[in-house]
Amino acid sequence: MDTLWLIANKMCFRKEQDEFKTYRDAYRWALRNLSSSKVQSLTVQKLEKAYHKAKSKGKVGIKNVSIPIMITNQMRMDLLTLGWSRDEMKHLTPKECWEIIGRGVPKKPSRERARNH
Protein backbone atom coordinates (compact mmCIF):
# COMPACT_ATOMS: atom_id res chain seq x y z
CA MET A 1 0.00 0.00 0.00
CA ASP A 2 1.32 3.38 -0.97
CA THR A 3 -0.30 5.08 2.04
CA LEU A 4 1.61 2.97 4.57
CA TRP A 5 4.88 4.74 3.91
CA LEU A 6 3.12 8.11 4.23
CA ILE A 7 1.84 7.16 7.68
CA ALA A 8 5.26 5.83 8.63
CA ASN A 9 6.96 8.96 7.31
CA LYS A 10 4.67 11.22 9.36
CA MET A 11 5.38 9.20 12.46
CA CYS A 12 9.14 9.32 11.81
CA PHE A 13 8.90 13.09 11.50
CA ARG A 14 7.09 13.28 14.85
CA LYS A 15 9.72 11.05 16.47
CA GLU A 16 12.46 13.33 15.14
CA GLN A 17 10.58 16.27 16.70
CA ASP A 18 11.01 14.44 20.06
CA GLU A 19 7.35 13.55 20.49
CA PHE A 20 8.32 9.89 20.92
CA LYS A 21 11.37 8.12 22.36
CA THR A 22 11.61 5.57 19.55
CA TYR A 23 10.27 5.06 16.04
CA ARG A 24 8.41 1.99 17.28
CA ASP A 25 6.68 4.12 19.93
CA ALA A 26 5.58 6.47 17.15
CA TYR A 27 4.32 3.57 15.02
CA ARG A 28 2.45 2.10 18.00
CA TRP A 29 0.79 5.47 18.58
CA ALA A 30 -0.34 5.49 14.95
CA LEU A 31 -1.84 2.01 15.30
CA ARG A 32 -3.85 3.08 18.36
CA ASN A 33 -4.96 6.51 17.14
CA LEU A 34 -5.56 6.36 13.40
CA SER A 35 -9.06 5.35 12.45
CA SER A 36 -9.46 3.92 9.00
CA SER A 37 -10.44 0.62 7.47
CA LYS A 38 -6.99 0.45 5.88
CA VAL A 39 -5.30 0.83 9.28
CA GLN A 40 -7.10 -2.04 11.02
CA SER A 41 -4.76 -4.72 9.66
CA LEU A 42 -1.73 -2.53 10.20
CA THR A 43 1.25 -3.62 12.30
CA VAL A 44 4.46 -1.95 13.42
CA GLN A 45 6.40 -4.32 11.17
CA LYS A 46 4.31 -3.35 8.12
CA LEU A 47 4.98 0.33 8.81
CA GLU A 48 8.71 -0.29 9.19
CA LYS A 49 8.84 -2.30 5.98
CA ALA A 50 6.84 0.30 4.03
CA TYR A 51 9.06 3.12 5.29
CA HIS A 52 12.31 1.35 4.38
CA LYS A 53 10.95 0.33 0.97
CA ALA A 54 9.94 3.93 0.23
CA LYS A 55 13.31 5.17 1.45
CA SER A 56 15.13 2.76 -0.86
CA LYS A 57 13.05 4.07 -3.78
CA GLY A 58 13.92 7.67 -2.91
CA LYS A 59 10.41 8.65 -1.84
CA VAL A 60 11.50 9.59 1.68
CA GLY A 61 13.94 12.38 2.39
CA ILE A 62 14.39 16.10 2.65
CA LYS A 63 14.56 16.56 -1.12
CA ASN A 64 10.92 15.37 -1.39
CA VAL A 65 9.51 17.63 1.31
CA SER A 66 7.75 20.71 0.02
CA ILE A 67 4.96 22.89 1.29
CA PRO A 68 2.10 23.20 -1.18
CA ILE A 69 1.12 26.68 -2.32
CA MET A 70 -2.53 25.77 -1.86
CA ILE A 71 -4.55 23.46 0.37
CA THR A 72 -5.06 20.23 -1.56
CA ASN A 73 -8.04 17.88 -1.33
CA GLN A 74 -5.81 15.31 0.37
CA MET A 75 -4.82 17.90 2.98
CA ARG A 76 -8.50 18.69 3.58
CA MET A 77 -9.26 14.98 4.06
CA ASP A 78 -6.34 14.65 6.49
CA LEU A 79 -7.55 17.68 8.46
CA LEU A 80 -11.12 16.33 8.55
CA THR A 81 -9.73 13.06 9.91
CA LEU A 82 -7.93 15.05 12.62
CA GLY A 83 -11.16 16.79 13.65
CA TRP A 84 -10.94 20.13 11.82
CA SER A 85 -14.11 21.51 10.26
CA ARG A 86 -14.26 22.95 6.75
CA ASP A 87 -15.01 26.37 8.24
CA GLU A 88 -11.89 26.18 10.43
CA MET A 89 -9.80 25.19 7.42
CA LYS A 90 -10.78 28.41 5.61
CA HIS A 91 -8.68 30.35 8.11
CA LEU A 92 -5.52 28.22 7.74
CA THR A 93 -2.61 28.79 5.40
CA PRO A 94 -1.18 25.85 3.42
CA LYS A 95 1.89 25.95 5.69
CA GLU A 96 -0.26 25.75 8.83
CA CYS A 97 -2.19 22.83 7.33
CA TRP A 98 1.05 21.06 6.49
CA GLU A 99 2.34 21.50 10.06
CA ILE A 100 -0.93 20.26 11.61
CA ILE A 101 -0.97 17.20 9.36
CA GLY A 102 2.72 16.56 10.06
CA ARG A 103 2.02 16.49 13.79
CA GLY A 104 -0.95 14.20 13.21
CA VAL A 105 -2.47 15.03 16.59
CA PRO A 106 -6.29 14.94 16.63
CA LYS A 107 -7.88 18.31 17.44
CA LYS A 108 -9.83 18.56 20.64
CA PRO A 109 -13.39 19.59 19.80
CA SER A 110 -14.45 23.06 20.88
CA ARG A 111 -17.16 23.42 23.52
CA GLU A 112 -19.57 24.69 20.86
CA ARG A 113 -18.87 21.74 18.58
CA ALA A 114 -19.17 19.29 21.47
CA ARG A 115 -22.66 20.64 22.30
CA ASN A 116 -23.83 20.04 18.74
CA HIS A 117 -22.91 16.35 18.83
N, C-alpha and C positions, 0 to 999 in steps of 0.2 A: 504494500500500500504506500502510495506516495505521501499521504498525510502523516504517516508514522514518523518520518524523519523530521517533519515540521514540528510536531509535538515535542519530539526529543530535542530538537534544536532550541525551542523556546525554553525548555526545562534546563538545558545546559547553560543558556544565557542567564537564567535566574540563579543557577548555582554559582556562576562566575561573578554575579552581583552580591554574593555572600548571603543569599536567602536560605541556602541549604548547605550542610556540611559536606555532603558527597553528591555525586551525580545520581547514584542509586536512590538517595533520599528524595531528590527532585523527581525522579521517575515515579517513585512510590506515591508521591503527592499527586502527580498527574493521574495515576490510576484511581486514586480515591476521589478526586475532585472534578474530573472531567466527565460530563454526562453526554453520552452519544452512543448510538447503537454500534458504531465502529469500535468504540473504546472498550466495550464489555469483554471482548476476548483478548484484550491487551495484557501483556506481561512486561516486566522490567527487561527481560531478555530480548523481547521483540523490539522494544524501544532502542536498546543498545545496538542491536544488529542493524536496525534501520538507520540509525545515526552514523554508524561506521561505514555502512554501504554508501550513504549519501556523501560522506566525507571523501571516500575513495573516488567517487565520481566527480568531485569538485563542486558539489552543490552547497556544501557547508563551508563557511569561511568569511572573513571580513570583506573580501572582494565582492561577495554576493549580497552584502547588506546595503540596502538603500532605502531611503524614506520616500514613499510615494508623494507626488505633488498634489494628489487628490485622494479622497477617501474612497476606496474601492468597495465593490459589493462584498468581497470576501472579508474585508475589514469590518464592514457593517454586521455581517453574520457573526464574526468573532466577538464583536462588542455586544450584540444581542445575547449571545451565549453567556457572556460575563455579567449580564444583568443591566446593561445600559439601554435606555429607551431611544427611539428614533429622535424624539424631541431633544434629548440630552446630547445626542450625537451632532446635532446642528450647530452646537456651540463649541465643538472641538476642532482643532486643527489636525491635518494629517499626521503631523509629528506627535501630537498628544495621543492620537489614536494608536499610533505605532508603539508608543511607550506603554500604554495601558495593555495592549495586546501582548507585548513582550513580557510584561510582568505576569500576565495571566491570572491575576487575582480577581475572583468574583466581587462585584460591587455590592455593598450592603444597601438594601433597599431603603429609600427615604421613608420618613414617617407617613407622608402623604400617599406614597405608592403602596405602603404596607396596609393602609386603611382600605384601599380600593380592592385588595385581594382577599 
